[in-house]
Amino acid sequence: MAQQNVTFAIDTQSPIAVYVQIENLIQFAIASGRLKPGDTLPSVREMSLTLDINPNTVTKAYRDLEILQLVTTRRGVGVAISDKAPKICKEKTIDMVRGHLRDAIAECLAAGLSAADINTMVKTVAAARVAPYSGNKHKS
């Protein structure tokens, strides 16, 4: 299958390593169905040029995704989403987001915010459809 038109944005100022941001964004795209089994990812060179990052960073992200069995790499074909990826990504993403929300809500409660305040913030952020890691607006 052809490469999909999926936009990736990274934040080089984030405390989250760039390769982890790339891995997470690909997992989010798989979990949401924007990337499907057989779809190919941008080449290492293409992704690194677009995001203005070192190719070794992209290589590490792609290698980690292969170890997790989310992608397969074939010479001449590129890096493709595996058949197992949707199920794995859905479960992993739900666990990751649940942990982030638990921590964020605990911080809000510790700061004295009410459940109503927290609900308002969640609705505002959801309505804004903010992309993860979009601090520097690098896109691919």
C-alpha positions as CSV (number, residue, x, y, z in Angstrom):
1,M,0.0,0.0,0.0
2,A,1.0,3.6,-0.5
3,Q,2.3,5.9,2.2
4,Q,-0.5,7.6,4.0
5,N,-1.0,11.4,4.3
6,V,-0.4,11.6,8.1
7,T,1.1,14.7,9.7
8,F,3.7,14.4,12.4
9,A,4.8,17.2,14.7
10,I,7.5,17.1,17.2
11,D,8.6,19.4,19.9
12,T,12.4,19.5,20.3
13,Q,12.0,21.5,23.6
14,S,9.9,18.7,25.1
15,P,11.3,16.6,27.9
16,I,10.1,13.6,25.9
17,A,12.9,12.3,23.6
18,V,12.3,13.0,20.0
19,Y,12.5,9.3,19.0
20,V,9.8,8.5,21.6
21,Q,7.6,11.3,20.2
22,I,7.9,9.8,16.8
23,E,7.1,6.3,18.1
24,N,4.1,7.6,20.0
25,L,2.8,9.6,17.1
26,I,3.0,6.5,14.8
27,Q,1.2,4.4,17.5
28,F,-1.5,7.1,17.8
29,A,-2.0,7.1,14.1
30,I,-2.3,3.3,14.0
31,A,-4.7,3.2,17.1
32,S,-6.9,5.9,15.4
33,G,-7.0,4.0,12.1
34,R,-5.2,6.8,10.2
35,L,-2.4,4.2,9.5
36,K,-3.5,0.7,8.6
37,P,-1.7,-2.6,8.1
38,G,0.3,-2.4,4.9
39,D,0.6,1.4,4.9
40,T,4.2,2.6,4.6
41,L,5.9,5.2,6.7
42,P,8.1,7.9,5.2
43,S,11.7,6.8,4.6
44,V,14.2,7.6,7.3
45,R,15.8,10.2,5.1
46,E,12.4,11.8,4.2
47,M,11.2,11.9,7.8
48,S,14.6,13.3,9.1
49,L,14.6,16.0,6.5
50,T,11.0,17.0,7.1
51,L,11.4,17.2,10.8
52,D,14.9,18.6,10.6
53,I,16.3,15.9,12.9
54,N,19.2,13.5,12.7
55,P,18.4,10.3,10.6
56,N,19.7,8.2,13.5
57,T,16.8,9.5,15.6
58,V,14.3,8.2,13.0
59,T,16.2,5.0,12.6
60,K,16.0,4.4,16.4
61,A,12.2,5.1,16.4
62,Y,11.6,2.7,13.5
63,R,13.8,0.0,15.0
64,D,11.9,0.2,18.3
65,L,8.6,0.0,16.5
66,E,9.9,-3.1,14.7
67,I,10.9,-4.7,18.0
68,L,7.4,-4.0,19.3
69,Q,6.1,-5.8,16.1
70,L,4.2,-2.7,15.0
71,V,6.1,-2.4,11.7
72,T,8.1,-4.6,9.4
73,T,11.1,-3.4,7.3
74,R,11.7,-4.9,3.9
75,R,14.5,-3.8,1.5
76,G,13.0,-2.1,-1.5
77,V,9.5,-1.7,0.2
78,G,10.3,0.3,3.3
79,V,8.8,0.3,6.7
80,A,5.2,-0.9,6.7
81,I,2.6,-1.2,9.4
82,S,2.2,-4.8,10.6
83,D,-1.1,-6.8,10.8
84,K,-0.7,-7.0,14.6
85,A,-0.2,-3.2,15.0
86,P,-3.8,-2.0,15.4
87,K,-4.7,-4.3,18.3
88,I,-1.3,-3.7,20.1
89,C,-1.5,0.1,19.6
90,K,-5.1,0.4,20.8
91,E,-4.3,-1.4,24.0
92,K,-1.0,0.4,24.6
93,T,-2.4,3.9,23.8
94,I,-5.4,3.4,26.2
95,D,-3.0,2.4,29.0
96,M,-0.7,5.3,28.2
97,V,-3.5,7.9,28.1
98,R,-5.1,6.5,31.2
99,G,-1.8,7.0,33.1
100,H,-1.4,10.5,31.8
101,L,-4.9,11.4,32.8
102,R,-4.5,9.9,36.2
103,D,-1.4,12.0,36.8
104,A,-2.9,15.2,35.4
105,I,-6.1,14.9,37.4
106,A,-4.2,14.1,40.6
107,E,-2.1,17.3,40.0
108,C,-5.3,19.3,39.4
109,L,-6.9,18.0,42.6
110,A,-3.7,18.6,44.6
111,A,-3.8,22.2,43.3
112,G,-7.3,22.7,44.6
113,L,-9.2,22.5,41.3
114,S,-12.8,21.1,41.5
115,A,-14.1,18.3,39.4
116,A,-16.1,20.9,37.5
117,D,-13.0,22.9,36.8
118,I,-11.2,19.8,35.5
119,N,-14.2,18.8,33.3
120,T,-14.2,22.3,31.8
121,M,-10.5,22.1,31.0
122,V,-10.9,18.7,29.4
123,K,-13.8,19.9,27.2
124,T,-11.8,23.0,26.2
125,V,-8.7,21.0,25.2
126,A,-10.8,18.4,23.4
127,A,-12.6,21.1,21.5
128,A,-9.3,22.7,20.5
129,R,-8.1,19.4,19.1
130,V,-4.6,20.1,20.1
131,A,-2.0,17.7,18.6
132,P,0.5,16.1,20.9
133,Y,4.1,17.4,20.7
134,S,3.0,20.4,18.6
135,G,5.2,22.9,20.5
136,N,7.6,23.6,17.6
137,K,5.2,23.0,14.8
138,H,7.6,20.7,12.8
139,K,5.5,18.7,10.4
140,S,5.8,15.9,8.0
